[in-house]
Amino acid sequence: MENSKEFKITRRGFLVSAAGSVAATAVPGAVTAAAQQPLGVRPTVVSKVSFVVNGARRDLEVDTRITLLDTLREHLQLTGTKKGCDQGQCGACTVLVNGRRINSCLTLAVMHQGDTITTIEGLGTPEKLHPMQAAFVKHDGFQCGYCTPGQICSAVAVLEEVKAGIPSHVSEDLTARPRLTSAELRERMSGNICRCGAYSNIVDAITEVSRGRA
C-alpha cells in the first residue's frame, strides 16, 4: 500500500490566511496574493501610497506591513535616516511628519497618505547646511555619527515645540511659556540616544541655534 501524505490545516496557517483577507479589504487599493499561496505562508498585501518627501511628491506601491523607515531607506534610497533598535527606543530613525517628529520605525508607510515628510536630507545640503546641522558640526555634537540624523531632526522639532508653547515633563508651570533650560532641553531630547555620549555638545549646539547665533 502506498504511503499517502495528509493535508493538515494548522491554526496558525488559518489565522494568517484570514488576516491577509481582512487586510486586503481594510486598506483602500490593496491587493493580496493570499488566495494563491499555500496555508502557513505569510500573504503579501500591497497598497498604493502617495506623500511628499523633502518637497517632492512620491507615489509608491508598497507592502502594507513595511514601516516608513524601511520605505525611506529601501524604496526611496534616503539612507540618512538610520535603523538603530527598530523598536522606537533609540531615536536614530526620527523624521518630521507634518512638522512633528516621529520614530519612523514604529509607523507603517500606508498610514501616511498625503503627509509631508522631512528627512535629514531635506533639512540641508553639504553646500547649504541647516543651522542645526552647522551647529552640530561646530560643537562636535557627534562622534560615530550614527544617531546624528535623528538627533538633528529631533532638535529642529524641539525648538518648534518650545516656540509653540508645548510643555514637557519637567516644565515647572504648564500654563507659562516654556523656557529652554538645560533640564528642559535634556528632557525633550531624551528619546534620542547617543551611545558615544556627546550629550553636552548636543545641548550646546541646540542652545546656540535657539539663540539665533548659528
TIRO-2110 file (N, C-alpha, C; in Angstrom, 1 decimal):
// TIRO-2110
0.9, -1.2, 0.0, N, 1, A
0.0, 0.0, 0.0, CA, 1, A
0.9, 1.2, 0.0, C, 1, A
0.6, 2.2, -0.9, N, 2, A
1.5, 3.3, -1.0, CA, 2, A
1.1, 4.3, 0.1, C, 2, A
2.2, 5.0, 0.6, N, 3, A
2.0, 6.0, 1.7, CA, 3, A
1.3, 7.2, 1.1, C, 3, A
0.4, 7.8, 1.8, N, 4, A
-0.3, 9.0, 1.4, CA, 4, A
0.0, 10.1, 2.4, C, 4, A
0.2, 11.3, 1.9, N, 5, A
0.5, 12.5, 2.7, CA, 5, A
-0.8, 13.1, 3.1, C, 5, A
-0.9, 13.4, 4.4, N, 6, A
-2.1, 14.0, 4.9, CA, 6, A
-1.9, 15.5, 4.8, C, 6, A
-3.0, 16.2, 4.4, N, 7, A
-3.1, 17.7, 4.3, CA, 7, A
-3.7, 18.2, 5.6, C, 7, A
-2.8, 18.8, 6.4, N, 8, A
-3.3, 19.4, 7.6, CA, 8, A
-3.4, 20.9, 7.6, C, 8, A
-4.4, 21.4, 8.1, N, 9, A
-4.6, 22.9, 8.3, CA, 9, A
-4.3, 23.2, 9.7, C, 9, A
-3.2, 24.0, 9.9, N, 10, A
-2.8, 24.4, 11.2, CA, 10, A
-3.6, 25.6, 11.6, C, 10, A
-3.7, 25.9, 12.9, N, 11, A
-4.3, 27.0, 13.4, CA, 11, A
-3.6, 28.3, 12.9, C, 11, A
-2.3, 28.3, 13.0, N, 12, A
-1.5, 29.4, 12.5, CA, 12, A
-1.7, 29.7, 11.1, C, 12, A
-1.8, 28.7, 10.3, N, 13, A
-2.0, 28.9, 8.8, CA, 13, A
-3.3, 29.5, 8.5, C, 13, A
-4.3, 29.0, 9.3, N, 14, A
-5.7, 29.5, 9.1, CA, 14, A
-5.8, 31.0, 9.4, C, 14, A
-5.2, 31.4, 10.6, N, 15, A
-5.2, 32.7, 11.0, CA, 15, A
-4.5, 33.7, 10.1, C, 15, A
-3.3, 33.2, 9.6, N, 16, A
-2.5, 34.1, 8.7, CA, 16, A
-3.3, 34.3, 7.4, C, 16, A
-3.9, 33.3, 6.8, N, 17, A
-4.7, 33.5, 5.6, CA, 17, A
-5.9, 34.4, 5.9, C, 17, A
-6.5, 34.2, 7.0, N, 18, A
-7.7, 35.1, 7.3, CA, 18, A
-7.3, 36.5, 7.5, C, 18, A
-6.1, 36.7, 8.1, N, 19, A
-5.6, 38.1, 8.3, CA, 19, A
-5.3, 38.8, 7.0, C, 19, A
-4.7, 38.0, 6.1, N, 20, A
-4.5, 38.6, 4.7, CA, 20, A
-5.7, 39.0, 4.0, C, 20, A
-6.8, 38.3, 4.2, N, 21, A
-8.0, 38.6, 3.5, CA, 21, A
-8.6, 39.9, 4.1, C, 21, A
-8.5, 40.0, 5.5, N, 22, A
-9.0, 41.2, 6.2, CA, 22, A
-8.2, 42.4, 5.7, C, 22, A
-6.9, 42.3, 5.7, N, 23, A
-6.1, 43.4, 5.3, CA, 23, A
-6.4, 43.9, 3.9, C, 23, A
-6.7, 43.0, 3.0, N, 24, A
-7.0, 43.4, 1.7, CA, 24, A
-8.2, 44.2, 1.5, C, 24, A
-9.2, 44.0, 2.4, N, 25, A
-10.4, 44.7, 2.4, CA, 25, A
-10.3, 46.0, 3.2, C, 25, A
-9.4, 46.0, 4.2, N, 26, A
-9.3, 47.2, 5.1, CA, 26, A
-8.5, 48.3, 4.5, C, 26, A
-7.5, 48.0, 3.6, N, 27, A
-6.7, 49.1, 3.0, CA, 27, A
-7.2, 49.4, 1.6, C, 27, A
-7.6, 50.7, 1.4, N, 28, A
-8.0, 51.0, 0.0, CA, 28, A
-6.9, 50.7, -1.0, C, 28, A
-7.3, 50.1, -2.1, N, 29, A
-6.4, 49.8, -3.2, CA, 29, A
-5.5, 48.7, -3.0, C, 29, A
-5.7, 48.0, -1.9, N, 30, A
-4.8, 46.9, -1.5, CA, 30, A
-5.1, 45.6, -2.4, C, 30, A
-4.1, 44.9, -2.7, N, 31, A
-4.2, 43.7, -3.5, CA, 31, A
-3.5, 42.6, -2.7, C, 31, A
-4.1, 41.4, -2.6, N, 32, A
-3.5, 40.3, -1.8, CA, 32, A
-3.3, 39.1, -2.7, C, 32, A
-2.2, 38.4, -2.5, N, 33, A
-2.0, 37.1, -3.2, CA, 33, A
-2.2, 35.9, -2.3, C, 33, A
-2.9, 36.2, -1.2, N, 34, A
-3.1, 35.1, -0.2, CA, 34, A
-3.8, 33.9, -0.8, C, 34, A
-4.8, 34.1, -1.7, N, 35, A
-5.5, 33.0, -2.3, CA, 35, A
-4.7, 32.1, -3.1, C, 35, A
-3.5, 32.6, -3.6, N, 36, A
-2.7, 31.8, -4.4, CA, 36, A
-1.6, 31.1, -3.6, C, 36, A
-1.5, 31.4, -2.3, N, 37, A
-0.4, 30.9, -1.5, CA, 37, A
-0.9, 29.8, -0.6, C, 37, A
-0.1, 28.8, -0.4, N, 38, A
-0.4, 27.6, 0.5, CA, 38, A
-0.6, 28.1, 1.9, C, 38, A
-1.4, 27.3, 2.6, N, 39, A
-1.6, 27.7, 4.0, CA, 39, A
-0.3, 27.7, 4.8, C, 39, A
-0.1, 28.6, 5.7, N, 40, A
1.1, 28.7, 6.5, CA, 40, A
2.1, 29.7, 5.9, C, 40, A
1.9, 30.1, 4.7, N, 41, A
2.8, 31.1, 4.0, CA, 41, A
2.2, 32.5, 4.2, C, 41, A
3.0, 33.4, 4.7, N, 42, A
2.6, 34.7, 5.0, CA, 42, A
2.2, 35.4, 3.8, C, 42, A
0.9, 35.9, 3.7, N, 43, A
0.5, 36.5, 2.5, CA, 43, A
1.1, 37.9, 2.2, C, 43, A
1.2, 38.3, 1.0, N, 44, A
1.7, 39.6, 0.6, CA, 44, A
0.5, 40.5, 0.3, C, 44, A
0.4, 41.7, 0.9, N, 45, A
-0.6, 42.6, 0.6, CA, 45, A
0.0, 44.0, 0.3, C, 45, A
-0.3, 44.5, -0.9, N, 46, A
0.4, 45.7, -1.3, CA, 46, A
-0.7, 46.8, -1.5, C, 46, A
-0.3, 48.1, -1.4, N, 47, A
-1.2, 49.2, -1.5, CA, 47, A
-0.5, 50.4, -2.0, C, 47, A
-1.2, 51.2, -2.7, N, 48, A
-0.6, 52.5, -3.2, CA, 48, A
-0.6, 53.5, -2.1, C, 48, A
0.4, 54.3, -2.1, N, 49, A
0.5, 55.4, -1.1, CA, 49, A
1.2, 56.6, -1.8, C, 49, A
0.8, 57.8, -1.4, N, 50, A
1.4, 59.0, -2.0, CA, 50, A
1.6, 60.0, -0.9, C, 50, A
2.9, 60.5, -0.8, N, 51, A
3.2, 61.5, 0.1, CA, 51, A
4.3, 62.4, -0.4, C, 51, A
4.5, 63.5, 0.2, N, 52, A
5.6, 64.5, -0.2, CA, 52, A
6.8, 64.2, 0.7, C, 52, A
7.9, 63.9, 0.1, N, 53, A
9.1, 63.7, 0.9, CA, 53, A
10.2, 64.7, 0.4, C, 53, A
10.6, 65.5, 1.4, N, 54, A
11.6, 66.5, 1.1, CA, 54, A
11.3, 67.4, -0.1, C, 54, A
10.0, 67.8, -0.1, N, 55, A
9.5, 68.7, -1.2, CA, 55, A
9.1, 68.1, -2.5, C, 55, A
9.2, 66.8, -2.6, N, 56, A
8.9, 66.1, -3.9, CA, 56, A
7.8, 65.0, -3.6, C, 56, A
6.8, 65.0, -4.5, N, 57, A
5.7, 64.0, -4.3, CA, 57, A
6.3, 62.6, -4.8, C, 57, A
6.0, 61.6, -3.9, N, 58, A
6.4, 60.3, -4.2, CA, 58, A
5.2, 59.4, -4.2, C, 58, A
5.0, 58.7, -5.3, N, 59, A
3.9, 57.7, -5.5, CA, 59, A
4.5, 56.3, -5.5, C, 59, A
4.1, 55.5, -4.5, N, 60, A
4.7, 54.2, -4.3, CA, 60, A
3.6, 53.1, -4.2, C, 60, A
4.0, 51.9, -4.5, N, 61, A
3.2, 50.7, -4.2, CA, 61, A
4.0, 49.8, -3.3, C, 61, A
3.6, 49.7, -2.1, N, 62, A
4.4, 49.0, -1.0, CA, 62, A
3.6, 48.0, -0.3, C, 62, A
4.3, 47.1, 0.3, N, 63, A
3.7, 46.1, 1.2, CA, 63, A
3.1, 46.8, 2.4, C, 63, A
1.9, 46.5, 2.7, N, 64, A
1.2, 47.2, 3.8, CA, 64, A
1.8, 47.0, 5.1, C, 64, A
2.8, 46.1, 5.2, N, 65, A
3.4, 45.8, 6.5, CA, 65, A
4.8, 46.6, 6.6, C, 65, A
5.2, 47.3, 5.6, N, 66, A
6.5, 47.9, 5.6, CA, 66, A
6.4, 49.2, 6.4, C, 66, A
7.4, 49.4, 7.2, N, 67, A
7.5, 50.7, 8.0, CA, 67, A
7.9, 51.9, 7.1, C, 67, A
7.6, 53.0, 7.7, N, 68, A
8.0, 54.3, 7.0, CA, 68, A
9.5, 54.3, 6.9, C, 68, A
10.2, 53.8, 7.9, N, 69, A
11.7, 53.8, 7.9, CA, 69, A
12.2, 53.0, 6.8, C, 69, A
11.7, 51.8, 6.6, N, 70, A
12.2, 50.9, 5.5, CA, 70, A
11.8, 51.4, 4.2, C, 70, A
10.7, 52.1, 4.1, N, 71, A
10.2, 52.7, 2.8, CA, 71, A
11.2, 53.8, 2.4, C, 71, A
11.6, 54.6, 3.3, N, 72, A
12.5, 55.7, 3.0, CA, 72, A
13.9, 55.2, 2.6, C, 72, A
14.3, 54.2, 3.3, N, 73, A
15.7, 53.6, 3.0, CA, 73, A
15.7, 52.7, 1.8, C, 73, A
14.7, 51.8, 1.7, N, 74, A
14.8, 50.8, 0.6, CA, 74, A
14.1, 51.2, -0.7, C, 74, A
13.0, 52.0, -0.6, N, 75, A
12.3, 52.4, -1.8, CA, 75, A
12.8, 53.7, -2.3, C, 75, A
13.1, 54.6, -1.4, N, 76, A
13.5, 56.0, -1.8, CA, 76, A
15.0, 56.3, -1.7, C, 76, A
15.7, 55.3, -1.2, N, 77, A
17.2, 55.4, -1.0, CA, 77, A
17.6, 56.6, -0.2, C, 77, A
16.8, 57.0, 0.7, N, 78, A
17.1, 58.1, 1.7, CA, 78, A
17.7, 57.4, 2.9, C, 78, A
19.0, 57.1, 2.8, N, 79, A
19.6, 56.3, 3.9, CA, 79, A
20.2, 57.1, 5.0, C, 79, A
19.9, 58.4, 4.9, N, 80, A
20.4, 59.3, 6.0, CA, 80, A
19.6, 58.9, 7.3, C, 80, A
18.4, 58.5, 7.2, N, 81, A
17.6, 58.1, 8.3, CA, 81, A
18.1, 56.7, 8.7, C, 81, A
18.5, 56.5, 9.9, N, 82, A
19.2, 55.3, 10.3, CA, 82, A
18.2, 54.3, 11.1, C, 82, A
18.5, 53.0, 10.9, N, 83, A
17.8, 52.0, 11.6, CA, 83, A
18.7, 51.6, 12.8, C, 83, A
18.3, 51.9, 14.0, N, 84, A
19.0, 51.5, 15.2, CA, 84, A
18.4, 50.3, 15.8, C, 84, A
17.6, 50.6, 16.9, N, 85, A
17.0, 49.5, 17.6, CA, 85, A
15.8, 48.9, 16.9, C, 85, A
15.2, 49.6, 16.0, N, 86, A
14.0, 49.2, 15.2, CA, 86, A
12.8, 48.9, 16.2, C, 86, A
12.8, 49.5, 17.4, N, 87, A
11.8, 49.3, 18.4, CA, 87, A
11.3, 50.6, 19.0, C, 87, A
11.7, 51.7, 18.4, N, 88, A
11.3, 53.0, 18.9, CA, 88, A
11.9, 53.5, 20.2, C, 88, A
13.1, 52.9, 20.5, N, 89, A
13.8, 53.3, 21.8, CA, 89, A
15.0, 54.2, 21.6, C, 89, A
15.6, 54.2, 20.4, N, 90, A
16.9, 54.9, 20.3, CA, 90, A
16.7, 56.3, 19.6, C, 90, A
15.7, 56.5, 18.8, N, 91, A
15.5, 57.7, 18.1, CA, 91, A
16.4, 58.0, 16.9, C, 91, A
17.2, 57.0, 16.5, N, 92, A
18.0, 57.2, 15.3, CA, 92, A
17.2, 57.3, 14.0, C, 92, A
16.0, 56.9, 14.0, N, 93, A
15.1, 56.9, 12.8, CA, 93, A
14.2, 58.1, 12.8, C, 93, A
14.4, 59.1, 13.7, N, 94, A
13.5, 60.2, 13.8, CA, 94, A
13.4, 61.0, 12.5, C, 94, A
12.2, 61.3, 12.0, N, 95, A
12.0, 62.1, 10.9, CA, 95, A
10.8, 63.1, 11.3, C, 95, A
10.6, 64.1, 10.4, N, 96, A
9.5, 65.0, 10.7, CA, 96, A
8.3, 64.7, 9.8, C, 96, A
7.1, 64.5, 10.3, N, 97, A
5.9, 64.3, 9.5, CA, 97, A
4.9, 65.4, 9.9, C, 97, A
4.6, 66.2, 8.8, N, 98, A
3.8, 67.4, 9.0, CA, 98, A
4.3, 68.3, 10.1, C, 98, A
5.7, 68.4, 10.2, N, 99, A
6.3, 69.2, 11.2, CA, 99, A
6.5, 68.6, 12.5, C, 99, A
6.0, 67.4, 12.8, N, 100, A
6.2, 66.8, 14.1, CA, 100, A
7.1, 65.6, 14.0, C, 100, A
7.9, 65.4, 15.0, N, 101, A
8.9, 64.3, 15.0, CA, 101, A
8.3, 63.0, 15.4, C, 101, A
8.7, 62.0, 14.7, N, 102, A
8.2, 60.6, 15.0, CA, 102, A
9.3, 59.6, 14.8, C, 102, A
9.1, 58.5, 15.4, N, 103, A
10.0, 57.4, 15.2, CA, 103, A
9.5, 56.6, 13.9, C, 103, A
10.2, 56.7, 12.8, N, 104, A
9.7, 56.1, 11.6, CA, 104, A
9.7, 54.6, 11.6, C, 104, A
10.4, 54.0, 12.6, N, 105, A
10.4, 52.5, 12.6, CA, 105, A
9.1, 52.0, 13.3, C, 105, A
8.3, 52.9, 13.9, N, 106, A
7.1, 52.5, 14.6, CA, 106, A
5.8, 52.7, 13.8, C, 106, A
5.9, 53.2, 12.6, N, 107, A
4.7, 53.6, 11.9, CA, 107, A
4.8, 53.0, 10.5, C, 107, A
3.7, 52.6, 9.9, N, 108, A
3.6, 52.0, 8.6, CA, 108, A
3.6, 53.1, 7.5, C, 108, A
4.2, 52.8, 6.4, N, 109, A
4.2, 53.8, 5.3, CA, 109, A
2.7, 54.1, 4.8, C, 109, A
1.9, 53.1, 4.8, N, 110, A
0.5, 53.3, 4.3, CA, 110, A
-0.3, 54.2, 5.2, C, 110, A
0.2, 54.5, 6.4, N, 111, A
-0.5, 55.3, 7.3, CA, 111, A
-0.3, 56.8, 7.0, C, 111, A
0.6, 57.1, 6.1, N, 112, A
1.0, 58.5, 5.8, CA, 112, A
0.5, 59.0, 4.5, C, 112, A
-0.6, 58.5, 4.0, N, 113, A
-1.1, 59.0, 2.7, CA, 113, A
-1.4, 60.5, 2.8, C, 113, A
-0.8, 61.3, 1.9, N, 114, A
-1.0, 62.7, 1.8, CA, 114, A
-0.1, 63.5, 2.8, C, 114, A
0.7, 62.9, 3.6, N, 115, A
1.5, 63.6, 4.6, CA, 115, A
2.8, 64.2, 3.9, C, 115, A
3.3, 65.2, 4.7, N, 116, A
4.6, 65.8, 4.3, CA, 116, A
5.7, 65.4, 5.2, C, 116, A
6.7, 64.7, 4.6, N, 117, A
7.7, 64.1, 5.4, CA, 117, A
9.1, 64.8, 5.1, C, 117, A
9.8, 65.1, 6.2, N, 118, A
11.2, 65.7, 6.0, CA, 118, A
12.2, 64.8, 6.7, C, 118, A
13.2, 64.4, 5.9, N, 119, A
14.3, 63.6, 6.5, CA, 119, A
15.5, 64.5, 6.6, C, 119, A
16.6, 63.9, 7.1, N, 120, A
17.8, 64.7, 7.3, CA, 120, A
18.3, 65.3, 5.9, C, 120, A
18.0, 64.6, 4.9, N, 121, A
18.4, 65.0, 3.5, CA, 121, A
17.6, 66.3, 3.1, C, 121, A
16.4, 66.4, 3.7, N, 122, A
15.6, 67.6, 3.3, CA, 122, A
15.8, 68.8, 4.1, C, 122, A
16.6, 68.7, 5.2, N, 123, A
16.9, 69.9, 6.0, CA, 123, A
18.0, 70.8, 5.4, C, 123, A
19.0, 70.2, 4.8, N, 124, A
20.0, 71.0, 4.2, CA, 124, A
20.9, 70.1, 3.4, C, 124, A
21.9, 70.7, 2.7, N, 125, A
22.8, 70.0, 1.9, CA, 125, A
24.2, 70.4, 2.3, C, 125, A
25.2, 69.6, 1.9, N, 126, A
26.6, 69.9, 2.2, CA, 126, A
27.0, 71.3, 1.8, C, 126, A
26.4, 71.8, 0.8, N, 127, A
26.8, 73.2, 0.3, CA, 127, A
26.0, 74.2, 1.1, C, 127, A
24.8, 73.9, 1.6, N, 128, A
24.0, 74.8, 2.4, CA, 128, A
23.4, 74.1, 3.6, C, 128, A
24.1, 74.1, 4.7, N, 129, A
23.7, 73.3, 5.8, CA, 129, A
22.5, 74.1, 6.5, C, 129, A
21.6, 73.3, 7.1, N, 130, A
20.6, 73.8, 8.0, CA, 130, A
21.4, 74.4, 9.2, C, 130, A
20.9, 75.5, 9.9, N, 131, A
21.6, 76.0, 11.0, CA, 131, A
21.8, 74.9, 12.1, C, 131, A
20.9, 74.0, 12.3, N, 132, A
21.2, 73.0, 13.3, CA, 132, A
22.3, 72.0, 12.9, C, 132, A
22.3, 71.7, 11.6, N, 133, A
23.4, 70.9, 11.1, CA, 133, A
24.8, 71.6, 11.3, C, 133, A
24.8, 72.9, 11.0, N, 134, A
26.0, 73.6, 11.1, CA, 134, A
26.5, 73.7, 12.6, C, 134, A
25.5, 73.8, 13.5, N, 135, A
25.8, 73.9, 14.9, CA, 135, A
26.4, 72.6, 15.4, C, 135, A
25.8, 71.5, 15.0, N, 136, A
26.3, 70.2, 15.4, CA, 136, A
27.8, 70.0, 14.9, C, 136, A
28.1, 70.5, 13.7, N, 137, A
29.5, 70.4, 13.2, CA, 137, A
30.4, 71.3, 14.1, C, 137, A
29.9, 72.5, 14.4, N, 138, A
30.7, 73.5, 15.1, CA, 138, A
31.0, 73.0, 16.5, C, 138, A
30.0, 72.4, 17.2, N, 139, A
30.2, 72.0, 18.6, CA, 139, A
30.5, 70.5, 18.8, C, 139, A
30.9, 69.8, 17.7, N, 140, A
31.2, 68.4, 17.7, CA, 140, A
30.1, 67.6, 18.4, C, 140, A
28.9, 67.8, 17.9, N, 141, A
27.7, 67.2, 18.5, CA, 141, A
27.6, 65.7, 18.1, C, 141, A
28.6, 65.1, 17.8, N, 142, A
28.6, 63.7, 17.3, CA, 142, A
30.0, 63.1, 17.4, C, 142, A
30.1, 61.8, 17.4, N, 143, A
31.3, 61.1, 17.3, CA, 143, A
31.2, 60.1, 16.2, C, 143, A
30.6, 58.9, 16.4, N, 144, A
30.4, 58.0, 15.3, CA, 144, A
29.4, 58.5, 14.2, C, 144, A
28.5, 59.4, 14.7, N, 145, A
27.6, 60.0, 13.7, CA, 145, A
26.3, 59.2, 13.4, C, 145, A
26.2, 58.0, 13.9, N, 146, A
25.1, 57.1, 13.5, CA, 146, A
23.7, 57.7, 14.0, C, 146, A
23.7, 58.3, 15.2, N, 147, A
22.5, 58.8, 15.8, CA, 147, A
22.2, 60.2, 15.3, C, 147, A
23.2, 60.9, 14.7, N, 148, A
23.1, 62.3, 14.4, CA, 148, A
21.9, 62.7, 13.5, C, 148, A
21.6, 62.0, 12.4, N, 149, A
20.4, 62.4, 11.7, CA, 149, A
19.1, 62.5, 12.5, C, 149, A
18.9, 61.5, 13.4, N, 150, A
17.8, 61.6, 14.2, CA, 150, A
17.9, 62.6, 15.3, C, 150, A
19.1, 62.9, 15.8, N, 151, A
19.3, 63.9, 16.8, CA, 151, A
19.0, 65.3, 16.2, C, 151, A
19.4, 65.5, 15.0, N, 152, A
19.2, 66.8, 14.4, CA, 152, A
17.7, 67.0, 14.0, C, 152, A
17.1, 66.0, 13.5, N, 153, A
15.7, 66.2, 13.2, CA, 153, A
14.9, 66.4, 14.5, C, 153, A
15.2, 65.7, 15.5, N, 154, A
14.5, 65.9, 16.8, CA, 154, A
14.8, 67.3, 17.4, C, 154, A
16.0, 67.8, 17.2, N, 155, A
16.4, 69.1, 17.8, CA, 155, A
15.6, 70.2, 17.0, C, 155, A
15.5, 70.1, 15.7, N, 156, A
14.7, 71.0, 15.0, CA, 156, A
13.3, 71.1, 15.5, C, 156, A
12.7, 69.9, 15.7, N, 157, A
11.3, 69.8, 16.2, CA, 157, A
11.2, 70.4, 17.6, C, 157, A
12.2, 70.1, 18.4, N, 158, A
12.2, 70.6, 19.8, CA, 158, A
12.0, 72.2, 19.9, C, 158, A
12.8, 72.8, 19.0, N, 159, A
12.7, 74.3, 19.0, CA, 159, A
11.3, 74.8, 18.6, C, 159, A
10.7, 74.0, 17.6, N, 160, A
9.4, 74.4, 17.2, CA, 160, A
8.3, 74.1, 18.3, C, 160, A
8.6, 73.0, 19.1, N, 161, A
7.7, 72.7, 20.2, CA, 161, A
7.7, 73.8, 21.3, C, 161, A
8.9, 74.3, 21.5, N, 162, A
9.1, 75.4, 22.5, CA, 162, A
8.5, 76.6, 22.0, C, 162, A
8.7, 76.9, 20.8, N, 163, A
8.1, 78.1, 20.1, CA, 163, A
6.6, 78.1, 20.2, C, 163, A
6.0, 76.9, 20.1, N, 164, A
4.5, 76.7, 20.1, CA, 164, A
4.0, 76.7, 21.5, C, 164, A
4.9, 76.7, 22.5, N, 165, A
4.4, 76.7, 23.9, CA, 165, A
4.0, 75.4, 24.4, C, 165, A
4.5, 74.3, 23.8, N, 166, A
4.2, 72.9, 24.3, CA, 166, A
5.1, 72.6, 25.5, C, 166, A
4.5, 72.3, 26.7, N, 167, A
5.3, 72.0, 27.8, CA, 167, A
5.9, 70.6, 27.8, C, 167, A
6.9, 70.3, 28.6, N, 168, A
7.5, 69.0, 28.7, CA, 168, A
7.2, 68.4, 30.1, C, 168, A
7.7, 67.2, 30.4, N, 169, A
7.5, 66.6, 31.7, CA, 169, A
8.2, 67.3, 32.8, C, 169, A
9.2, 68.2, 32.5, N, 170, A
9.9, 68.9, 33.6, CA, 170, A
9.5, 70.4, 33.6, C, 170, A
8.5, 70.8, 32.8, N, 171, A
8.1, 72.2, 32.9, CA, 171, A
7.5, 72.5, 34.2, C, 171, A
8.0, 73.5, 34.9, N, 172, A
7.5, 73.9, 36.3, CA, 172, A
6.1, 74.4, 36.2, C, 172, A
5.8, 75.2, 35.2, N, 173, A
4.5, 75.8, 35.1, CA, 173, A
3.9, 75.5, 33.8, C, 173, A
2.9, 74.6, 33.7, N, 174, A
2.3, 74.2, 32.5, CA, 174, A
1.5, 75.3, 31.7, C, 174, A
1.2, 76.4, 32.4, N, 175, A
0.5, 77.5, 31.8, CA, 175, A
1.4, 78.6, 31.3, C, 175, A
2.7, 78.5, 31.7, N, 176, A
3.7, 79.6, 31.3, CA, 176, A
4.4, 79.1, 30.0, C, 176, A
4.9, 80.1, 29.3, N, 177, A
5.7, 79.8, 28.1, CA, 177, A
6.9, 79.0, 28.5, C, 177, A
7.2, 77.9, 27.8, N, 178, A
8.4, 77.1, 28.1, CA, 178, A
9.7, 77.9, 27.9, C, 178, A
10.7, 77.7, 28.8, N, 179, A
12.0, 78.2, 28.7, CA, 179, A
13.0, 77.1, 28.4, C, 179, A
13.8, 77.3, 27.4, N, 180, A
14.7, 76.2, 27.0, CA, 180, A
15.9, 76.1, 27.9, C, 180, A
15.7, 75.7, 29.2, N, 181, A
16.8, 75.5, 30.1, CA, 181, A
17.5, 74.2, 29.8, C, 181, A
18.6, 73.9, 30.4, N, 182, A
19.3, 72.7, 30.2, CA, 182, A
18.4, 71.5, 30.5, C, 182, A
17.7, 71.6, 31.7, N, 183, A
16.8, 70.5, 32.1, CA, 183, A
15.7, 70.2, 31.1, C, 183, A
15.1, 71.3, 30.6, N, 184, A
14.1, 71.2, 29.6, CA, 184, A
14.6, 70.6, 28.3, C, 184, A
15.8, 71.0, 27.9, N, 185, A
16.3, 70.5, 26.6, CA, 185, A
16.7, 69.1, 26.7, C, 185, A
17.3, 68.7, 27.8, N, 186, A
17.7, 67.3, 28.0, CA, 186, A
16.4, 66.4, 28.1, C, 186, A
15.4, 66.8, 28.7, N, 187, A
14.1, 66.1, 28.8, CA, 187, A
13.5, 65.9, 27.4, C, 187, A
13.5, 67.0, 26.6, N, 188, A
12.8, 66.9, 25.3, CA, 188, A
13.7, 66.1, 24.3, C, 188, A
14.9, 66.0, 24.6, N, 189, A
15.8, 65.2, 23.7, CA, 189, A
16.1, 63.8, 24.2, C, 189, A
15.4, 63.4, 25.3, N, 190, A
15.7, 62.1, 26.0, CA, 190, A
15.4, 60.9, 25.1, C, 190, A
14.5, 61.1, 24.1, N, 191, A
14.2, 60.0, 23.3, CA, 191, A
15.2, 59.6, 22.2, C, 191, A
16.3, 60.5, 22.2, N, 192, A
17.4, 60.3, 21.2, CA, 192, A
18.6, 59.9, 21.9, C, 192, A
19.0, 58.6, 21.8, N, 193, A
20.2, 58.1, 22.5, CA, 193, A
21.5, 58.3, 21.7, C, 193, A
22.5, 58.8, 22.3, N, 194, A
23.9, 58.9, 21.7, CA, 194, A
24.8, 57.9, 22.5, C, 194, A
25.1, 56.8, 21.9, N, 195, A
25.9, 55.8, 22.6, CA, 195, A
27.4, 56.3, 22.8, C, 195, A
27.8, 57.3, 22.0, N, 196, A
29.1, 57.9, 22.2, CA, 196, A
29.2, 58.9, 23.3, C, 196, A
28.0, 59.3, 23.8, N, 197, A
28.0, 60.2, 24.9, CA, 197, A
28.3, 61.7, 24.6, C, 197, A
27.9, 62.2, 23.5, N, 198, A
28.1, 63.6, 23.1, CA, 198, A
27.0, 64.5, 23.5, C, 198, A
26.4, 64.2, 24.6, N, 199, A
25.2, 64.9, 25.0, CA, 199, A
25.5, 66.4, 25.3, C, 199, A
26.5, 66.7, 26.0, N, 200, A
26.8, 68.1, 26.4, CA, 200, A
27.1, 68.9, 25.2, C, 200, A
27.7, 68.4, 24.1, N, 201, A
27.9, 69.1, 22.9, CA, 201, A
26.6, 69.3, 22.1, C, 201, A
25.8, 68.3, 22.2, N, 202, A
24.5, 68.4, 21.5, CA, 202, A
23.7, 69.5, 22.2, C, 202, A
23.7, 69.6, 23.5, N, 203, A
23.0, 70.7, 24.2, CA, 203, A
23.5, 72.0, 23.8, C, 203, A
24.9, 72.1, 23.7, N, 204, A
25.5, 73.4, 23.3, CA, 204, A
25.0, 73.8, 21.9, C, 204, A
25.0, 72.8, 21.0, N, 205, A
24.6, 73.1, 19.6, CA, 205, A
23.1, 73.6, 19.5, C, 205, A
22.2, 72.9, 20.2, N, 206, A
20.8, 73.3, 20.1, CA, 206, A
20.6, 74.7, 20.8, C, 206, A
21.3, 74.9, 21.9, N, 207, A
21.2, 76.2, 22.6, CA, 207, A
21.6, 77.3, 21.8, C, 207, A
22.7, 77.1, 21.0, N, 208, A
23.2, 78.2, 20.1, CA, 208, A
22.2, 78.5, 19.0, C, 208, A
21.6, 77.5, 18.4, N, 209, A
20.6, 77.7, 17.4, CA, 209, A
19.4, 78.4, 18.0, C, 209, A
19.0, 78.0, 19.2, N, 210, A
17.8, 78.6, 19.8, CA, 210, A
18.0, 80.1, 20.1, C, 210, A
19.2, 80.5, 20.2, N, 211, A
19.6, 81.9, 20.4, CA, 211, A
19.8, 82.7, 19.1, C, 211, A
19.7, 81.9, 18.0, N, 212, A
19.9, 82.6, 16.7, CA, 212, A
21.3, 83.0, 16.3, C, 212, A
22.3, 82.2, 16.9, N, 213, A
23.7, 82.6, 16.7, CA, 213, A
24.4, 81.6, 15.7, C, 213, A
23.7, 80.5, 15.3, N, 214, A
24.4, 79.5, 14.5, CA, 214, A
24.5, 80.0, 13.1, C, 214, A
END
